[in-house]
Amino acid sequence: MPYRRLPNTDLARLRALRIAYEKGKELPPFKLAFSQATFQKVFSNMHNFEKIVLESRQAFNKQVEKSKDYGKLLKRVKLYLSHFIQVINMAIVRGEMSSNDRDYFGFSHNQSRVPSFSSEAEVLSWGEKLIQGEMQRQKKGLTPVTNPSIAVVKVHYENFLEAHRFQKILQKNLQRSQEKLIEQRRIIDEIIASVWNEVEDHYKDMPDEAKRNHAKIYGVVYFYRKNELIQKESPEIIPPSA
């Protein structure tokens, strides 16, 4: 026997609500297969759910859209930070800078390895260290690092920093909208279940097939199990007459 299944996507939930809403508008209360109290719940929650679904999609799309730009800025700032450190190391090897200069940047005297910048936190931390360290060197009259200069590095670092902060805001917005959507789904599922329960109860005295056909008009969805579907689709075999 076919079984009933509640919507499991937001699109399906909205479709079920709209069908119930249209039936409630179309039919007078004495002909409607579910109560006016339930119809009022459909009416008062449908548009709010549509709004919350839209807000959640917009928040998600906004984050995806900005993530592409964010990834480019992250890649670029990593490149400039890495090049800046490499220039320092080469200047030390050539004798143009002292290994003591590494103190300004938070390195040990013999540390020539370039950080991996494997995380955003590492990028933020090292970017700050390099900018502050080079500014201190220049205040003491030491020869500035060039190609890239710290001014150029700082531009890319600050572009990334701004994007990083904005990305955090987008993540919080998405999380907030998702939490609101999850809570609203629970409410909507209860309303749809109420509509469908009342509709099936309204037609309970009819034969099963007729009851399901009437319920489908109200948006109730039935599924056949795999073996039932095979039996339904297989043509009846009539034995040959003797």
N, C-alpha and C positions, 0 to 999 in steps of 0.2 A: 504494500500500500504506500502511495506517495507520502512523504513527510514534509512538514512545513519548516521553512528556514528563514529566520529573521535576517534583514540586510546586514552585511558585514563590511560595507564600504560607505563612505559619506555620500557618494552619488546615489547609491541604492537607498540610503536612508531618506535623502531628499525626495527621491522619486516616490517612495511609500507615503511620505507626509503630504506631498502634493496631490496624490490620488485621493487620499482620505479627505483632504481639504476641499477638493473639487466636488467630491460626492456630498460632503456636508453642505456646500453652497447650493448644489443642484437639487437636492431632495428635501422635502419638508421633514421635520423631526419624526413624525409618525411612520414615515417610510424608510428612514435612515436605519441601517443595520447596526449602528453603534450609537451610544448615548450623546446627548448634547454636552454633557460635562466633559466627555472625552474629546468631542469636537472642539470645545473651547481650549483644551490643552494643545491640540494640534495647531489651532489658529494662533495662539499666543506664543508658541515656541518655534514654529516653522521659520519665520523670517529671521529670528534671532540666530537660529542654527545656520541658516544660509550666510548670515553676516560673519559668524565666527569661522565657518569653513573658508570663506573668502579671505578673511584676515590671515588665517593660518597659511593658506596657499601663497598669499602675497609676501608674508614674512619669509617663507621658505625660498621663494623665487628671488627675493631681494638678496638673501644671503648667498645663494648660488651665483647670482650675477656678480656680486661684489667679491666673491671668493676668487674669481678668475683674475681680477685686477690685483687682489691681495697677494695671490701666488706670484705674480710677476714682480711686485714690489719686494716681496720676501727674497726671491731669487736674486734680484739686482743688489739689494743691500748686503746679502751674503758675499756676493762677488766683490763689492767694494771693500768690505771689511777684510776679506781674505787678501786682496791685493795690497791693502795698506800695511798689513802685518808682513807680507812677503817683502815689500819695499824696505821696511825696517830691518828685517833679517839680512837682506842683501847689503844694505848700507853698513851694517855691523861687520859683515864679512869683508867688505872693502876697506874698513877702517874709517869710514866717514861718520859713523856713530859709535858710541861706546856701548858695550853690553850692559852697562849700568842704566842706559836709557830704558831698558825693558822694565825697570822698576816703576816708571811713570805709568805704564800700561797694565800693570798687574801680572807681569811675567817674572819668572826667576831669571837670573843672569844667563844661564845656559839653555833656556827654553826657546827653541827655534820652531817648534811644531805649531802649525796653524790650527786653531780650534776647529772642531768639526761643524759647528753651528747646526747641530742636528735638531735643536728645538728652538722655538720662538723665544723662550726664556733666555737661552744662551745668546741668541742674537741681540736681544735687548740689553743684556748684561755687558757683553763685550763691546757693543756699540757705545754705551755710556763710558766704559773704561777708556776706550781709545780716544774719544772726543775730549774727555776731561784730562787725560794724560798728555795729549798733544798741546792742549791749551796751557798746561802748567809748564811744559818745555819751552813754549814760545814766550811765556812771561819771563822766563829766566834767560831769554836771549839766545837759546839754542837754535841751530839750523832747522827750519821746518821740514817735515816730510813732504815730498811732492810726488805727483804722478802716481796715485791721486793725492791731492792735498786733503787735509782734514776738513776744509770748508766744503769740498765736493762730497766727501764721505758723509758729512753732517746733513747735507741736503737730502741724500738718499735715506739716511737713517731716520730723519724726521718725517719724511714722506711715509716710510714704513710704520713708524710709531703712530702717526695719525690714523693710518689704515687699520692698524692693530686695535686701537681703541674703538674705532667704529665697528670693527668686526665683532668685538666683545658685546657691543650694544645690540647688534643684529642677532647674536646668539641668545642674548637674554630675551629679546623680543620674541624670537622663535620659540624658545622654551616656555615663555609665558603663554603664548597663543596655543601651543600644543597642550599645555596643562588645562587651559580653559576648554579646548576642544574635547579632550578626554572626558572631562566632567559633563559637558553638554551631550556627548554621545550616550552616556549612561542614562540621562534624562530622556533623550529621544528614543532610545531602545525600549524603555519602559512604556512610553506613549504608544509606540507602534505595536508593541505586544498587547497593550490594552485594546487598541482598535481591532487587531486581528482576533483576539480572544472573543470580543463581543460580537464580531461579525460571524465567526464560526458558531457561537452559541445561538445567534439569531436564526441560523439555518440548520440547527442541529437535528430537526425532525425530518429533514430531507434525506434521500439516499446519498451515499457518500459522493458519488460522481457529481450529482446535481449540487450538493452542498459546496464542493470544491469549485465548481464552475461559477456559482454565485459569489463565493468569497474572492475569487480571482478578480472580479470586477472592482473590488475594493482594494486591490493591490496585493492581496495575500499571495505569497509565492510558495509553490510546492515543487518538490524534486522527487524524481523516481530514483530508487536505488539501482545499481548497475544491472543486477539480474532482472529487476522489474522492467527496466528500459529495454533490455534485449527481448524479453517476452512480448513487450508492447509493440516493438518494431517488427518482430518476426511474423510473417503471414501465416495464417492458420492453414495447416495441411489437411486437405480433405482426401481420405482414402478412396482409391478407385472402387467403383461398384463392381460387384461380382458378375 
